[in-house]
Amino acid sequence: MSLSRPLEEYFPLVKDRNDVLVSLEKAGKRNEVDVIIRVNGGGSTGQAGACKLGIARALMIYDTETSPVLRENHLLTRDGRMKERKKYGLRGARRGTQFSKR
């Protein structure tokens, strides 16, 4: 089962659409290549970032001349931020229990 949707429908926010297309724009390949992407998990902004990284890596393999341009625009760097795990004895990652005097 294939659920293919156009970019404008999948990413309704202009910010996310621009994030997906920035790799193609910087490399000058916007009208040269067709892109089909499958993403799941996370939110729309996280998926847009994943698409951006995937497209940049694919462009680097497709045309090695684009590598310096992609690298100087920081498009080949993965965002390493992740959700912090819950710690023992706390209500969340850092939040403790509320102090009660009585």
N, C-alpha and C positions, 0 to 999 in steps of 0.2 A: 504494500500500500504506500503510495507516494503522496505526501502532502506538500507539494511545492507551492510556495507563495512568493509573490514579488516582494522586493525589498521594502517598498513603501507600505505594504500591508503588514509585513512581519515586524518592522521597526517603525511604529508611528511617530516616534520622536525624531526631530531633525538632527538632534545631537548624536543619537545612536546611528542614524544613517550616515552622517558625516564620518563617524568613527570607523564604520565598516569600510567606507570608500577611500579613506585617507591613504592607505597603502598604494592603491591603484593610481590615485591622483599624483602622489609624489614620484612614483616610478614612471608616470606618463603612459601607462598601459590601460587607461580607463576604457578606451574604445577598441583595444586590441584583443582582449581576452573575455571569455564568458566564464562566470563563476557560479558554481552550484555548491552550497554549503549545507551540512547537517549539524545542528547543535542541539543540545538538551541540557537541562539542569541550570540552576542559577536564575538570575533575573535578566531583564532585557539589556541592562547596561553591561553586565558580565558577559552575556552572549555576544554583544557587539564587540567587546574587547577580545573575546576569543576568536571571532571572525576576523578581526583586524590582524591578530598575530598569525592566524592560519593563512590568510591571503598573503601576508608579507613573506612568510616562509616558503609558500608555493611559488611566489614570484622570484625569490632568490634561486630556487631550483630551476625554474623555467628560463630565467635570464640572469646569469651571474653578474652582468654589468650593472644591475640594479642594486646589488648588495651594498655598496658604499652609501648610496642615497638613503636606502632603508635604515642602515645602521646609524647614520648621522641624525636622522629624525627619530631615533629610539623606537623604531617599529618592530625590531627583532627581539625586544626584551620582554620577558614574561613578567606580569605583575604578581609578585610573590605573596601578596597579602591574603591571608586565610582567616577563617573564623577561629578564635582562640578556644581551646577546650575548657570544659567546666572542671574546676578543681574540687577536690574532696573537702567537705566541710563548708563550702561556700554555696550561695544560691545561683551563681553563674560563674563566668570566667574570673571575675574580680570582685563582684559584689558579695559582701558578707551578710550576716543576719543583722537585723535591727537590734540595737542595744536597748535593753529594758532595765530600768533602775529597780523596779519592784517585780 
